[in-house]
Structure formats: structure tokens, C-alpha cells
Amino acid sequence: MEINFEGIHVIGFDADDTLWVNETYFRDTENKFADLLEKYETKNKIDQELFRTEIKNLDLYGYGIKGFMLSMIECALDLSNNEVSSKTIGALLDLGKEMISKPVELLNGVEEVLKSLKDKYRLIVLTKGDLLDQERKLERSGLSEYFHHVEVLSDKKEKNYSDLLEHLQISPSEFLMIGNSLKSDVLPLVEIGARAIHVPFHTTWEHEEVKEPIENNGYMTISTLTDILEYV
């Protein structure tokens, strides 16, 4: 669906899986987690229990790698009936530290798009997750110079966006959000009167999937980030 981009003055970008690779590392770590616990359960059961534990803990730990690490440890204890070895717990901590230390891999076309837009619009980053980790990734990415503002949100629901836009004195009618998640980066913006562009990533966390039918009346889906330049 094509939408009218007239009146847009501020463009927000999601970070993980929009500017750089993220979810791929979680999937790889989940596979390693299952390998470490294979004597206790099947891979399918381990995957299900880890996801259940993560969702249960979101209100406690929020999004990001640190909460994921704690959920892996809790899940390992539950699946092993508290018999998992200290060596395995140490290996789980190492998996989390390995994720945190990953180099930032920019997605195709990111810098080209930001260079093209930075003099026409006010660009901001709106992401969620662990503050320190997101700040670290942005610094490693080399993209900081393109953005006027960076905000790490505890969640990405309508109220989170409304409160932030009000704080930054940005009208929803002049705001465009770009991201890979329909649930977090697109639909909440449409609901508050902003516009959005959906750029799917090849891997999506189950919690971010939208399973019910969507009436698309306020956003556009494109194949790659560089397609944005045809419209804004």
C-alpha cells in the first residue's frame, strides 16, 4: 500500500534488524543452548520452554541480551530439575557475553539511506532493549553522526510512542517510523496517527509476530531499506 509522505519532518529508525543484524545471533545461541541441554529434553521442548521463560520474565528484565541470559539459566535449572552443572551455567554466561561482544554488522544500504536523508529530515533512533548494549552497538556501528536523538524504550506500545513524541515536541502527523517489526515498529504508530514503513527481516522472534489479519491502512511494506529513497 502506498501512503502519502507529505508533511513528514522527522523519521524514526528501529535499530535491531533494521539498521544491523540482531535476531540471527539469538537464534544461533538458542541452538547452542539446546545442544548444552540435550540430555534433559528434546530440542523442540527446550525451544518452547526457553521462549516461555523469556516471555514470563519480560516484565522483570525487559528486552535484551542480559534478560535472555538470565532466562537461559532459569530454564536450564527448570529443565534439569536443578541438576545442571556449574560448568554448564558458566557456558551459558559465556554464550551471553559472546552475544554482547559480537561486532555490529550493518544491513545492506543502511549508510546510503542515512546519508541521503540526514539533510532533509531530523533522524532519530527508537529501539528497545538493554540501554548499555544499545548504546554500545550504536557507537560500534559508526552511525551516531546521522541521528539527532537516540531513545531506548522499555517497550514499544502506543503509549510509549505517544509519550516520547510529546516529550520531543513531535506531532504524530509529521513523524514516520521505519522498522522490521509490524507489532513494535509499525502498528502502534498507525494507531496514534503517525505513518510507518515496514522493512521485513528474514528472521523474526516469535514474540514479535503478528498472527491475526491486519487491515493495512496506514503503512507500506518494502523489500529493502534502500527502497525508502523512492518515497522520502
C-alpha positions, -999 to 999 in steps of 0.1 A, spaced: 0 0 0 13 34 -9 9 62 16 13 100 14 45 112 29 38 149 27 44 168 59 70 144 73 98 162 92 111 135 115 120 99 107 125 73 134 145 41 128 143 9 148 178 -4 154 180 -42 158 173 -60 124 166 -26 108 200 -10 109 221 -40 119 218 -78 124 205 -89 158 179 -118 158 202 -141 139 226 -141 169 197 -151 192 187 -180 170 223 -192 169 225 -190 207 192 -208 212 206 -237 191 238 -238 213 216 -237 244 196 -267 231 229 -286 225 240 -280 260 208 -293 275 201 -321 250 204 -348 277 174 -334 296 149 -328 268 143 -327 230 153 -296 211 117 -287 204 108 -289 241 139 -269 250 130 -242 225 94 -240 238 105 -238 274 131 -211 268 106 -190 249 80 -194 277 106 -184 303 116 -153 283 80 -141 280 74 -147 317 104 -126 326 99 -97 303 82 -76 330 111 -83 353 141 -80 330 128 -62 299 142 -69 264 178 -76 256 207 -100 260 210 -97 298 174 -108 303 179 -135 278 210 -148 297 191 -149 330 162 -167 312 186 -193 298 199 -200 333 165 -203 348 153 -225 320 183 -248 324 177 -252 361 140 -260 355 146 -285 326 173 -303 346 153 -303 379 182 -282 394 208 -307 384 225 -287 357 263 -284 364 281 -252 373 302 -258 342 270 -256 321 259 -224 339 293 -209 331 289 -219 295 255 -202 293 270 -170 308 298 -172 281 271 -175 254 256 -143 266 289 -125 268 297 -137 233 265 -122 220 273 -89 237 307 -89 221 295 -95 186 307 -70 160 279 -48 146 270 -59 111 252 -32 92 224 -43 69 227 -35 32 221 1 22 218 15 57 246 41 54 235 50 19 199 57 32 210 77 62 234 99 42 206 106 17 181 115 44 201 133 71 200 168 55 163 166 46 148 152 78 155 150 115 166 114 121 162 96 154 167 60 167 138 44 186 148 10 199 141 -13 229 164 -35 249 192 -30 273 204 6 275 242 -1 277 241 -27 250 222 -5 226 245 24 233 275 2 227 261 -11 194 253 24 181 288 35 189 303 5 172 281 10 142 296 43 133 261 57 126 258 81 155 266 112 134 234 107 114 210 109 144 197 139 163 183 118 192 185 82 204 159 67 227 160 32 243 124 24 252 113 -2 278 86 -13 253 71 -2 220 34 3 226 12 32 217 17 49 250 55 46 248 55 63 214 29 89 223 48 99 254 81 102 236 68 122 207 51 146 231 83 149 251 103 156 219 76 180 207 69 160 175 34 158 161 24 122 150 13 137 117 49 148 109 65 115 121 75 84 100 87 52 117 108 26 99 114 -9 113 113 -46 108 85 -55 133 49 -50 125 40 -54 161 65 -30 176 76 -6 148 45 -2 126 11 -9 141 14 12 173 24 42 151 -5 39 128 -28 38 158 -15 71 171 -18 89 137 18 86 125 30 68 94 52 38 91 73 17 67 77 -20 73 111 -35 62 109 -72 70 140 -91 82 144 -127 73 142 -138 109 116 -127 134 113 -135 171 81 -154 178 70 -127 203 72 -101 175 50 -120 151 15 -107 142 -8 -137 137 -42 -121 133 -52 -105 100 -42 -68 96 -62 -42 77 -34 -22 61 -45 14 60 -15 34 73 18 18 64 38 5 35 59 -27 32 91 -26 12 117 -52 4 149 -35 13 158 -3 32 171 15 1 136 13 -14 127 41 11 146 66 -11 119 62 -38 93 77 -14 110 102 10 
